[in-house]
């Protein structure tokens, strides 16, 4: 008789790096509020002052200009998340997941590949969520950078915003050789 596979919870942590400023300024910047109708918007995505990460196997994993990093949940200097989205469960073992992350860190998610609008923490969180659960992270998170860029304000600020590199302090750069096994 086969042993049933263990299920591991997968969560998305959402941080508001702007401490509420992006939400207050969104009517001016976007011509609409990010807190309007539809699903609740727990915090702005990377291009609007936010940060996301994936929690699985008792660790938090995120991507920034330093590459893929990990820490204990809530262990960066950002502190506790502003909201938590339950993404479901995964049967992917910790060993397979860490091998997958190592591969991502050597290919798609190297530090030098980071871009605030097109290849950021939300891109990483979305990719990892699909690998683990087969589901994407909420579209109100992944769609906001394009919404910002579609505005005159976003276009005017794009040269400045493109130069911004985000790396939440307090995590450890992920590699298969830093004690993770």
C-alpha positions in Angstrom: 0.0 0.0 0.0 1.4 3.4 -1.0 2.1 6.1 1.6 -0.1 9.2 1.0 1.8 12.3 0.0 2.1 14.9 2.7 0.4 18.3 2.0 2.3 21.4 2.8 0.6 24.8 3.0 1.6 27.6 0.6 1.1 31.2 1.5 1.7 34.5 -0.2 3.0 37.3 2.1 2.2 40.8 0.9 4.1 43.8 2.2 3.4 47.5 1.7 6.8 49.1 1.4 5.3 52.5 1.1 3.5 52.1 4.4 0.2 53.2 2.9 1.5 56.0 0.7 0.9 54.2 -2.6 -2.7 53.5 -1.6 -3.3 57.1 -0.7 -1.6 58.4 -3.8 -3.1 55.8 -6.2 -6.1 58.1 -7.2 -3.6 60.7 -8.3 -1.2 58.3 -9.9 -3.6 55.9 -11.6 -6.8 57.9 -11.7 -8.4 55.3 -9.5 -7.9 53.9 -6.1 -6.1 50.6 -5.6 -8.5 49.9 -2.7 -11.6 50.3 -4.9 -14.2 47.6 -5.8 -13.3 44.0 -6.5 -11.1 41.8 -4.4 -9.5 43.5 -1.5 -6.0 44.8 -2.4 -3.8 43.9 0.5 -1.0 46.1 -0.5 0.6 47.5 -3.6 2.8 45.3 -5.8 6.5 46.0 -6.4 6.0 48.7 -9.0 3.7 50.6 -6.6 5.6 50.2 -3.3 4.9 46.5 -2.5 6.7 43.3 -2.1 5.5 39.6 -2.1 7.1 36.4 -1.0 6.2 32.7 -0.8 6.0 30.8 2.5 6.4 27.0 2.2 8.3 24.3 4.2 8.5 26.7 7.2 10.6 29.4 5.3 9.9 32.6 3.4 11.3 32.8 -0.1 11.5 36.0 -2.2 13.3 37.7 -5.1 15.0 41.0 -5.4 18.1 42.7 -6.9 20.3 40.3 -4.8 18.6 37.2 -6.4 16.5 34.6 -4.5 16.6 34.9 -0.7 15.1 33.0 2.2 14.5 33.6 5.9 12.1 32.5 8.6 8.6 33.7 7.9 8.4 37.5 8.6 12.2 37.4 9.2 13.2 40.3 7.0 13.5 43.8 8.4 10.1 44.4 6.8 8.6 42.6 9.8 5.2 40.9 9.6 3.3 41.0 6.3 0.5 43.5 5.7 -1.6 40.6 4.5 -1.4 36.8 3.9 -3.1 35.0 0.9 -3.6 31.3 1.3 -2.6 29.7 -2.0 -3.5 26.2 -1.1 -1.3 23.2 -0.5 1.5 21.4 -2.3 2.7 17.8 -2.5 6.1 19.1 -3.6 8.7 17.9 -1.1 11.2 20.3 0.4 14.1 18.6 -1.3 12.5 18.9 -4.8 11.4 22.5 -4.0 15.0 23.5 -3.1 16.4 21.9 -6.2 13.8 23.9 -8.2 14.7 27.2 -6.5 18.4 26.5 -7.1 17.6 26.1 -10.8 15.6 29.3 -10.9 18.4 31.2 -9.1 20.9 30.1 -11.8 18.6 30.9 -14.7 15.5 33.2 -14.7 15.9 34.8 -11.2 19.5 35.9 -11.0 19.9 39.3 -9.2 21.0 41.1 -12.4 17.7 40.0 -14.1 15.6 42.0 -11.6 13.4 44.8 -13.0 10.9 46.7 -11.0 8.2 46.5 -13.6 8.7 43.4 -15.6 10.7 40.9 -13.6 10.3 41.4 -9.9 9.2 39.7 -6.6 5.7 39.3 -8.0 7.0 37.5 -11.1 8.9 35.2 -8.8 6.0 34.6 -6.4 3.7 33.9 -9.4 6.2 31.4 -10.9 6.8 29.6 -7.6 3.0 29.5 -6.7 2.3 27.9 -10.1 5.0 25.3 -9.6 3.8 24.5 -6.1 0.0 24.7 -6.5 -0.8 25.0 -10.2 -2.4 28.4 -9.3 -1.3 31.9 -10.0 -1.1 34.6 -7.4 -4.0 37.1 -7.5 -4.2 39.2 -10.7 -4.8 42.4 -8.8 -1.1 42.0 -7.7 0.4 41.0 -11.0 -1.6 43.5 -13.1 -0.8 46.7 -11.2 2.7 47.4 -12.7 1.1 47.5 -16.2 -1.7 49.7 -14.8 0.9 52.1 -13.4 2.9 52.2 -16.7 -0.3 52.9 -18.7 -0.8 56.2 -17.0 0.9 59.5 -17.9 2.3 59.6 -14.4 3.8 56.1 -14.7 5.4 57.0 -18.1 6.9 60.2 -16.7 8.4 58.3 -13.7 9.5 55.2 -15.6 13.1 56.2 -16.2 13.5 56.8 -12.4 11.5 53.8 -11.4 13.5 51.5 -13.8 16.7 52.3 -11.8 15.2 51.2 -8.5 16.5 47.9 -7.1 14.6 46.3 -4.3 16.2 43.8 -1.9 14.4 43.4 1.4 17.0 43.4 4.2 17.3 40.6 6.6 17.1 37.5 4.3 19.9 35.2 3.3 20.8 34.8 -0.4 19.5 31.4 -1.3 21.8 28.7 -2.6 21.9 24.9 -2.2 25.3 25.4 -0.4 24.2 27.8 2.4 23.0 25.1 4.8 19.7 24.4 2.9 19.5 20.7 2.1 
